[in-house]
């Protein structure tokens, strides 16, 4: 178990190391926005490295604070990790979630302005990435694993489709709302214009009659 | 000194172990497609860069779209590991680019919002990497195939079908992501429109009333003045 665990961790490290990264300054917070339907499990792997690997002369204590904010901008999860970690959370509400990362490396004040690399991989749904790590000689098990992966994939697609339908309904309601408002404002403006016109004429007529000019 | 040497050996050993695991992994059928999608907010007047590592002879597809922000446009630059500027888009709202074949190293994708002083942009981008190195490598996974041949279906066929279905599902996911971003962009635009319609209608109403009242009082003042002048 120990060796497999180490193997899995190393694999994650390597998969991350060939993935996408972006630069993170000291005490800088960068956020990723993810549109997540409710009750979806989200897994994120990240790896923090100094920008210039050869320039690492001291054992800096690198750390990342990962914060997850839900669609109402409330903090759902906020945890500190070392330089390599994995975080998971389940979205309670449908909508845009903000995944923010901030370094809290302690020794960096000495090297002001040094940048860090943050490798990031975010996955949604319950299919585990480590199904490749389970290699067996048994064909049936391999077949089963492949089929399970396919099923997870299809469930993810179906869930996203359902979410898309919900959002489209919201979109349609906003659209109808806008349409209704445009019509209502047009009617109100026309009626106010007409009534103000009459009021002006009446006022002027009374004024001129009072001034004995008419 | 001794401690440093030992650390070096340990890290070299770990590296070797890591390389071994990666090689074994690739030959045992690591899926060839990698798909990374991010949505982020690009503040006004800034440039954000993302880096993607690729191997040789892969193909990489980058597509991006601006979802929110006035003007709905952003500049995009793609720089290869050797420093050449491959793609340079100036103020476009969406774009799809393909790089084939890719070099070994880190490609740099930069989004530029420096032309806008006030409005921040929400940008969605997706990087799809089709890796050539492991397509033919999944042969060793299925050992002892003779066992299943009696059923009439070769295991090889089943595996090929599963691979095909998997590729199609990946493509479905990618297209779904694209459609999702279109919908998000349209929804933000519509919400903006709703707010703008309400606001400007209110302003219109107030201006109308103010102008009507001003007209009447100005006319009355005019006649008052002439009356005073005349007499």
Interface residues (C-beta under 8 A of the other chain):
Chain A: X7 X10 X11 X13 X14 X17 X18 X19 X20 X21 X22 X23 X30 X31 X32 X33 X34 X35 X117 X121 X132 X135 X137 X139 X142 X143 X146 X147 X149 X150 X153 X154 X156 X157 X160 X161 X164 X167 X168 X170 X171 X174 X175 X177 X178 X181 X182 X185 X188 X189 X192 X193 X196 X199 X200 X203 X204 X207 X211 X213
Chain B: X14 X17 X18 X21 X22 X25 X28 X29 X30 X31 X34 X36 X38 X39 X40 X41 X48 X49 X50 X51 X52 X53 X55 X122 X127 X141 X142 X143 X144 X145 X147 X148 X155 X158 X159 X162 X165 X166 X169 X170 X172 X173 X176 X179 X180 X183 X184 X186 X187 X190 X191 X193 X194 X197 X198 X201 X204 X205 X208 X209 X212 X215 X216 X219 X220 X223 X227
